Amino acid sequence: MQSPPSRASARSASIPGSPSRAPRAPHAAHPRLTVVTGLPAAGKTTLARELARLLGVPVIGKDTIKEPLLEVLGAGDGAYSRKLSTASFVIQFAIARELLMAGGAVILEGNFRSGVHERALLQALPEGLNPAAALTQVLCQVEETLRMSRLQQRASDPSRHPGHRDAHPDAQLVASGSHAGSAFLQLPGRRIVCDTSRLPVRYADLAAELGANSRTV
């Protein structure tokens, strides 16, 4: 006489989506990664959030991760702040990879640096995905006087943790091509410049452009 299945195996067999029974979810046809980059106070966060709202995709901002780290771990000097930024980027890339592996699209926003972050961004893409087809970079640029004004406003914003050190000279670098954060990353794929000095910023036009590009890949 055959013995009945154990209680554990019976539960596993009867629960839809249990690990022992569920097939691997297929990837969507075209997972998409949009990277919104640029200098601090160039308008990246506002742009990324508007694109996410219009396209219906998640956005992961570097400072969205760094802010709770500052709340929990506390602030420090410039070296400590940069260390938290590095940790925030690592977390950001790990989350992006999970979303892309599930077949979705995601927007990453941060002051990514040319020559530093390319490898991690490529590793976030699922294996076998063509980076030239899956990646789009949007570089935010702004007139330097306006950027400096925005940084000063940030420094006095009570909702923003002072550990970001927005008022420190390191955050107020001149937006020149020699600074790694003011240039496109050395990655394949489409490149778009968005000048946030010119108002109104045409968020809907850019979202439509990105959406059409994703459908034609």
N, C-alpha and C positions, 0 to 999 in steps of 0.2 A: 504494500500500500504506500502510495507516494505521500511524503510528509507535506503539510501545508506550508506556504511561504512564510518566512519570518515577518514579524510586524513591521520591521524597518523596510524590507524589500516590498511588502505590500503597499506601504505608504508611497514609496518611490514610484511604483508602477501605476498608482492611481492618481497621483497629483500631476496635472498638466504642466509641462515645462520643467519638470524635475530634472536635475543635472544628468541623471543616468539615462534619461529618455529623450531629452530635447535635442533636436538636430541643431547644428550651428546655423545662426541666422545668416542668410545670404546678404552680401554687400549690395547697397544701391548701385545703380549703373555708374554714377559719377560722383563719388565723395568729393567735396570741394573745400579748400582751405583758402580763406581770404585773410591776408596779413595787413593790418592797418598800422603803419609805423610813422616815425617822425620825432622831432625834438619835443622835450617837455613843453606843454602849453601850446602845441601846434594845432589843437582841435581834434586829436585822435579819438578821445573817449566819446565826445558828442557825436562825431561822425560814425564810429563803430556801432554805437547804440541805435542811431537812426537807421543804419543799414540793416541791423539785426531785426528791428521792428518791421521794416518794410519788406524784408525778404523772409521773415518768419524763421530765422535760424538763431542758434545761441551765440552769444558773444562772451569771450573770456578775456577780461582785462588784467594786465599785470598788477595794477594797483588795487584791483578788486580783491586779489589774493594777498597782497602786501599789507593792506590796511588791517585785517584781522590778526595778521602775524605781529604787527606793531602793537595792537591792543593786548595781545596775550604775552608776548615776549618783551615788550618795552622798546624804547628808542635808544639810540646811541650815537656815536660819532659817524663821520662819513664812511669809514671802512665797514662799520657795522650795518649801516643802511644799505651799502652796496651788497653786503653778504645776504641780507634779507631779500634784496632785489633778485639776486642770483637764485635763491631758493624759490622765489615766486615764479621766475621763468621756468624752472624745472617742473614745478607743479602744473603750471599752465600748459606746457608741452605734453605732459603725461595725460592730462584731462582731454586735450585735443586729440591725442592718439586714440583714446577710448571712443570718443564720439565718431571719429573718422573710420575706425575699425567696424563700427556698427552701421556704417554706410551713410552717415549723415554729413551735413555741411556745418562748418563752424567758422566764426570770425575771431581772430586773435588780435588783441590791441596792446601795444606797448612801445616803448622806446628801444626797439630792437637795434642791434649794432652790427654793421657790416663787418665781416671778418670774424664775428664771434658767434652768432646765433644760426648761421646757415645749416650747419650739420644737424643740430637738434630739431630744426623745423623739417628738414628732409626725413629724419627718422620718425617724425610724427605721422608721416603718410603711410598708409597700409602698403605692404609688400606687393609689388606688381603694378602699382598705380603710377601712371606717367606724370611726373612732377610738372612738366611743361603744360599739361592739360588741366591739372588739378589745382595749381597755385595761381593766385592773383595777389599782387602787392598794390596797396594804395598808400602813397607817400603824402602825408599832410605837410604842407608848407604854409608859412605865415610871415608877414612883415615883422622884422625884428622888434620894432618899437611896440607893436601890438602884443607880441609874445612876451616881452618883458612886463608889460602892463598886466597881462593875464597871470604871470608868475607872482607878481606882487599881490594880486587879488587872492590867489591861492594861499599865500602865506598868512593872510588874515582871515581865512575861512575857518570858522570854528568846527565845521563838520569834517574837516580834513585833518588827519593826524599830523602833528608837527614833526614827527619822525621822518616824514618824506623830505624834509629839509629844502622846501621850495624856495625859501629866501636865501639859501646858501649860494655863493658864487658858482659852485659846481653845477647847479641846476640852471644857471643863467648863461650858459655858453652861447656865444654868438653862432647864429644859424648859418654856418658856412659849409661849403662842400668838403672841407678838410675834417669836419667832425663826423664820426662814423654813424651817429644817430640821425643825421640829416640827409642820408643817401639811401638809395635802394639797396637791399641785400643782394648779394651775388647768388641769385637763385634763378632757375628757369621759370617761365610762365609770363603772364601778362603783367604790365606795369602801368599804373595810372597815377597821375599827380593831381592832388586836390588842394587848391589854394583857399584856405579858410579865411584869408583877409578880405576876399571878395564876397560881400553879402548881397542877397541871401545865398547861402551855400545850397546848391541844387542836389539835395540828398536823394530825391525821388528819381532824378535823371540818372544819377550814379547807380542807384539800386536797380533800375531798369536795365542799365548796361551790364551790370554784373549778372542779373538774372538771365538775360538773353545769352550771355556768354556761357553760362552753365548748361543751357539747353542745347547749345550747338557743339559741345565738346564730344 
